[in-house]
């Protein structure tokens, strides 16, 4: 008969651990030395126990996550070759950003086995006619197609509607009602909040309020779409455990909201690394940053993960950058076996506690947004933009003071690292609000100001020489 070895060891209460730690601190403050307070308003304790987890989360096991490769489509023929190579080299789904209605689906997908292929389609335009062409092309092909139609996300990023508010919503509602064989037609581009500097509770709350506008749209006057399942596009930041908890909290929050509408409680999450912490100088460190961010996405339960080339900020698209980005995910899946365990974060007291903390704080913000008129109302007033700016400025101040470190940029920088000759395009954010209905949400990297100063010095040196 087997005996439990752990029966020989008595349970140690959390207070006993805490008392022992205080003794070891020899008079130093427990709170000041060991409790970390994040910009998100979370007090991170030095240890967690089962007592810190009130309710164990019952998340459904996700489907095996897929390696997704993003391709910007300007030429259907060239992108067809690029996509075919990506699938041959290990990509398991495609994210195609189509820039023009001139891109013909039959040319773009020529030679592909579309049976059960997962395809994500985003657009630089909003055309009901083009959606009809896609419907006609994919009909009876059994392809898992996700249309990333997000009129509110476009408004937030560009400051403009595609057409006008009434027509944008009318077309979107029509598409959701007439494309039942697409896996999803509506997306929520949550990454724009992260890249603009929103805190994690803000990202979650704004995403929830964002999708709530769409739920109100598709469920008008008692209507209900049993197959409605949105896609959330997330950006994962640099705080490893926080980002794992963020994705788990999003699933929890969306399930609660969808339940109120009588809709399926599932959503599809497509994750990619944040641009906020990527740097121009010592750019190889971007490989390390994107690796941990992709790991957070996988461990948090994302359905698909799309990595980005380490030199995306300043180099045009290259097969080398794509290969490295793809290989990072291949190593995670086939060498680190990140696809062999469902919900690997289950039972981790720290992560479960963070998940509930983020969900609770996000729910408070969400309720406040709804009380003030809803997501669209606050976006049109510029109120959401202001709140994100406050959060972004706090994080920027930490970076400027050296308390938030980006290796090679504001710590251990290499003065011999020159980038002027490497730039193939302008790597800095465009922040003009001219001719817009509202102030757009601009993505801003933490290191931009410092990089601009270094580039000016470089150019002075080059001029003198």
C-alpha positions, 0 to 999 in steps of 0.5 A: 500500500502506497503511503503519502510522503507529505503526511509526515509534514504538517501544513504551515499557515501563511502567517507562520511563513510571514513571521519567519520572513519578518525575522529574517528581514531583521527589522526592515519593513516587510511591505517596503522590501517585499511587496511590489506595487504595479502601475496596474494597482496590484500589490504583489506579495512575496508568496501565495498560498491556496488561501489567496485563491477564493475560487478556482477558475474553471476555464475550458481547455483551449484547442491546441494553439497555432503558429500564425504568420502575418503577411501584408498583402499588396500583390496577390501573387507575391503573397501567395508564394510567401504564404505557401513558403510559411506553411511549408516551413511550419506556420499553421495558420495565416494572418493576411492583411489585405490592402486593396480590393484589387487583391483577388482571393482565387490568386491569393489562395491558388494551389492551397489545400483550404480544407481546415486551413485557418485564415485570418483576414484583416483589411485596410478598407471596409467593403461589403462587396469584397466580403461578398467575393470572399463569401463566394470564394470560401463557400463549401471549402470548409476553411476556418475563416476569421474576418477581422472587421472592427469599425470601432477599432478603426475609429480609435486608430484613425480617428475616422469612420470608414463611411459614417457611424450609421453606415459602418454599423449597418454594414457590420450587422449585415455581414454578421447576419449573412456569413454564418459559415465564417468562424468569426466576422467581428474582431476587437483590436485590443492590441491598440490599447496596450500599444498606446500605453493602457494598464492591464485593467484598462486593456481588459475593461476597454476590450469588454466595453468595445465588444459590448457595443457589438453585442448590443448591435447583433442582439437588437430588439430581442434578436440573438445570434447563437453562433456569434463568436468575436475574435480578440487581437491582443498584444502581450507586454513584458510582465511575464506572469501579468500577461498570462493572467491578462489573457485568462482574465479576458476569457473569464470576463467575456464569458460573463458578458456573453452569458448575459446575452444568452450567447456562446461564452467562447471567444477566439484570442489571437495574440502577438508581442507588444510594440511598446517595449521594442527598441531600435538600438541593440535590436537583437534584444527584441528577440528575447522580449518577443520570446517571453511575450509569446510564451505568456500568450501560449501559457495564458491560453491564446488560440493562435500566436503570431510573432513579429520579426525582431527588426520590424521597426526599421527593416522592410519585410525580409525572409530572414526576419520572418524565419527567425520569428517563426522558429521562435514559435517552433522551438516553443511548440516542438522542443519546449513542448508548450502544446502538450499541456492544457491550461498549464497555469492552472493551480498556480496560486500567484497566476490565479490570484492575479487573474481574479485581481485583474478581472475584478478591477477591469469589471469595475472600470467596465461598469463605470464606462457603461454608467457614463454612456458606453465605450463609443460615447467616451471614445467620441468625447476623447475621455478614453484617450485621456485615461490611457494617456495618464497611464502611458505617461506614468509608465514613460516616467518610470522609463525616463527615470531608469526605473523601467529598464530596456537593456541596450537603450536606457541601461548598458547602452552601446555607444558604438551602436549606430543605426542611421545607415540601417533605417529603411523607413521612419521607425517613429509613431505618427501623431497628427490629429488633423482632419479627424473626427476624434483624437486617434489612439497612437501606438507609442514605444517607450524608447522613441524619445531617447532613440531620436536623441541618439540618432541626432547625435549620430547624424552630427557625427556623420556630418562632421566626418 
